[in-house]
């Protein structure tokens, strides 16, 4: 084993899917890029980490809703671009040529170009750690998308792309929720 700098340890675990989180503040839509996400259980509950440094945070706190949109590898440059500018002075839907779509439950828009979208309600905010707990209230997939590989941030400006899928459903059947 080779010891590494402790400050880089997060790069060993950060590789969950990069997502786009949309909000609506009552006047306009916005999108932010996030790589710090977590599935909490099968119900579905999720957690994201963000805070006042992100323009969308005020809308999340005020309206307590958002959409988690899951982009694919062919969208990587747009995903990075979204994460490197602010919704305070940029219409990210227009700048990155993304199509907002109405969902069924929340006012925050779905993103048509993404592989999947999950409408969410904010059910808890853990201020000490800037964690927002989200309950999924509606979910959609885009079967028309040919590209299905998602992207994962390492945390140092590099990304990993999903590879082949390996099926072990039969082995895990006793641990999976019914109907999955």
VMD Tcl script that draws the C-alpha trace (Angstrom):
set ca {
  {0.00 0.00 0.00}
  {1.08 3.54 -0.75}
  {-0.09 6.28 1.61}
  {-1.92 9.14 -0.09}
  {-2.75 12.65 1.08}
  {-5.81 12.46 3.32}
  {-7.23 15.55 1.61}
  {-7.62 13.48 -1.58}
  {-9.40 10.51 0.06}
  {-12.80 11.72 -1.20}
  {-11.67 10.99 -4.78}
  {-11.75 7.28 -3.91}
  {-15.48 7.37 -3.13}
  {-16.99 10.29 -5.00}
  {-17.76 8.42 -8.17}
  {-21.57 8.39 -7.91}
  {-23.42 9.65 -10.98}
  {-23.12 13.32 -11.83}
  {-26.61 14.82 -11.87}
  {-28.24 18.06 -12.90}
  {-30.59 19.53 -10.31}
  {-33.25 21.92 -11.56}
  {-35.14 24.47 -9.49}
  {-37.76 27.14 -10.06}
  {-37.62 30.18 -7.78}
  {-41.09 31.47 -8.67}
  {-39.81 33.51 -11.61}
  {-37.23 31.46 -13.50}
  {-35.77 28.01 -13.93}
  {-32.20 27.13 -13.05}
  {-29.87 24.14 -13.26}
  {-26.87 23.19 -11.16}
  {-24.43 20.32 -11.55}
  {-23.90 18.06 -8.53}
  {-21.74 15.02 -7.93}
  {-22.38 14.68 -4.20}
  {-25.52 12.55 -4.10}
  {-26.66 9.51 -2.18}
  {-29.49 7.00 -2.31}
  {-30.87 6.60 1.22}
  {-33.19 3.65 0.68}
  {-35.68 2.06 -1.72}
  {-38.65 4.33 -0.82}
  {-37.13 6.47 -2.75}
  {-35.19 8.88 -0.58}
  {-32.08 10.71 -1.78}
  {-29.61 13.17 -0.33}
  {-27.68 15.93 -2.07}
  {-25.05 18.25 -0.71}
  {-25.18 21.93 -1.59}
  {-25.33 25.23 0.22}
  {-25.57 28.99 0.02}
  {-22.61 29.12 -2.40}
  {-24.96 27.76 -5.10}
  {-27.51 30.13 -6.60}
  {-30.17 27.36 -6.62}
  {-29.94 26.86 -2.86}
  {-32.31 29.74 -2.06}
  {-34.99 28.23 -4.32}
  {-34.46 24.79 -2.75}
  {-34.92 26.21 0.75}
  {-37.88 28.41 -0.17}
  {-39.90 26.08 -2.42}
  {-38.59 22.76 -1.05}
  {-38.65 21.00 -4.41}
  {-36.40 20.16 -7.35}
  {-35.79 17.70 -10.16}
  {-32.79 15.40 -10.29}
  {-31.98 14.93 -13.98}
  {-29.49 12.24 -14.98}
  {-27.34 13.19 -17.98}
  {-25.32 10.84 -20.18}
  {-21.70 10.95 -21.33}
  {-22.54 12.73 -24.59}
  {-23.68 15.68 -22.44}
  {-20.42 15.94 -20.44}
  {-19.28 19.32 -21.79}
  {-22.70 20.84 -21.09}
  {-22.73 19.31 -17.59}
  {-19.31 20.81 -16.81}
  {-20.34 24.14 -18.36}
  {-23.49 24.27 -16.22}
  {-21.36 23.66 -13.14}
  {-18.92 26.46 -13.95}
  {-21.35 29.36 -14.36}
  {-24.04 30.88 -12.15}
  {-27.78 31.01 -12.65}
  {-27.65 34.47 -11.07}
  {-26.56 35.89 -14.43}
  {-27.02 33.01 -16.90}
  {-30.07 31.31 -18.38}
  {-28.51 27.86 -18.39}
  {-31.35 26.24 -20.35}
  {-30.76 28.69 -23.21}
  {-26.96 28.77 -23.00}
  {-26.61 24.97 -23.03}
  {-29.52 24.31 -25.40}
  {-31.55 22.20 -22.99}
  {-35.32 21.80 -23.11}
  {-37.32 22.34 -19.90}
  {-40.40 20.15 -19.59}
  {-43.30 20.30 -17.13}
  {-43.47 17.53 -14.59}
  {-46.59 16.33 -12.81}
  {-45.83 17.31 -9.21}
  {-43.19 20.05 -8.84}
  {-42.65 23.37 -10.61}
  {-38.96 22.72 -11.26}
  {-38.56 21.50 -14.84}
  {-37.53 18.12 -16.17}
  {-34.71 18.18 -18.74}
  {-35.82 16.54 -22.00}
  {-32.29 15.67 -23.14}
  {-31.48 13.65 -20.00}
  {-31.74 9.89 -19.62}
  {-33.99 10.16 -16.57}
  {-35.63 12.73 -14.31}
  {-36.88 12.42 -10.72}
  {-39.27 15.02 -9.29}
  {-38.40 15.55 -5.61}
  {-39.65 17.29 -2.50}
  {-37.17 18.52 0.13}
  {-38.19 16.80 3.36}
  {-35.23 17.72 5.57}
  {-32.22 20.04 5.59}
  {-29.24 19.08 7.74}
  {-27.65 22.52 7.93}
  {-24.48 21.45 9.75}
  {-23.44 19.38 6.73}
  {-25.38 21.18 3.94}
  {-27.34 17.99 3.21}
  {-30.80 18.13 1.70}
  {-32.91 15.00 2.05}
  {-35.23 14.53 -0.92}
  {-38.25 12.33 -1.42}
  {-38.84 11.22 -4.99}
  {-42.48 11.91 -5.95}
  {-42.40 11.04 -9.68}
  {-39.80 9.52 -12.00}
  {-39.34 9.32 -15.75}
  {-36.97 7.64 -18.19}
  {-36.30 8.66 -21.76}
  {-36.32 5.45 -23.84}
  {-35.53 7.47 -27.00}
  {-32.02 8.18 -25.70}
  {-29.57 5.93 -27.52}
  {-26.71 6.87 -25.17}
  {-27.32 5.35 -21.74}
  {-23.88 5.61 -20.11}
  {-23.79 7.99 -17.16}
  {-20.79 9.96 -15.94}
  {-19.13 9.92 -12.55}
  {-16.92 12.67 -11.15}
  {-13.70 11.62 -9.48}
  {-13.45 15.03 -7.83}
  {-10.25 16.24 -9.45}
  {-11.65 17.39 -12.82}
  {-11.66 13.89 -14.31}
  {-14.62 11.60 -14.94}
  {-15.43 7.90 -15.22}
  {-17.97 6.58 -17.71}
  {-20.23 3.61 -16.97}
  {-19.12 0.37 -18.53}
  {-20.95 -2.86 -19.18}
  {-23.77 -3.92 -16.89}
  {-23.42 -7.21 -15.00}
  {-26.63 -8.96 -13.88}
  {-26.70 -10.65 -10.45}
  {-30.44 -10.19 -9.77}
  {-31.04 -13.90 -9.10}
  {-28.27 -14.01 -6.50}
  {-29.58 -10.87 -4.80}
  {-33.32 -11.61 -5.08}
  {-33.77 -12.03 -1.31}
  {-32.41 -8.50 -0.71}
  {-34.25 -6.60 -3.47}
  {-37.67 -4.98 -3.08}
  {-40.55 -6.81 -4.69}
  {-41.15 -5.83 -8.32}
  {-37.71 -4.33 -8.91}
}
mol new
graphics top color blue
foreach p $ca { graphics top sphere $p radius 0.5 }
foreach p [lrange $ca 0 end-1] q [lrange $ca 1 end] { graphics top cylinder $p $q radius 0.2 }
display resetview
